């Protein structure tokens, strides 16, 4: 069941990642793409247009995966993400983690 939920979330993120990399909604930008770098202070995302955006992480940043709250340690280079960023800032408020951009079969 968890695999099905993960695959469904990956599909949803993949569909949205194919759209415009930044969409305004409710005073937030939604940065969509693949994580290329991550540290305790920041995350760098490559958007679908091959542009990169580095966003600031703080103690207030929330991380979610499959609808459940997770931690920064759960975020890996190669993961697809959708990040809420208040307009005119670079502060990540919510990082939604999807599946890795490239998968390998190991079943």
Phi, psi and omega in degrees: 000317179298323179296321179295317179295317179298317179295320179296316178296319179299319178296316180297313180297319180297319179297313180289328179294335179282349179273188179304137184294333180230123178230131180278141178199123176058036180081002179241147167270150175246105179272121184240136177166204184245134180292127177251336176209147176213137175220180179294337184257339186205165175225136177249131184237133172266119181277173183298334178276012180071005174282156175243152179221127177257126184243147182275134175258149177218180177294341179274348181292131179255138178244132179227147175217127182053037177081357181250146178289132178232191184240165177308322181299339179280348181271128183233153172302134181101345178289143171277140182221157168233121186240128175276128181227120176305138182306144178067021174227176172238024184267117177283123178259325179221126177246113177261119186263128175255204179280165176296151182295324178240135180241154176238145180277122176220048176249000000 
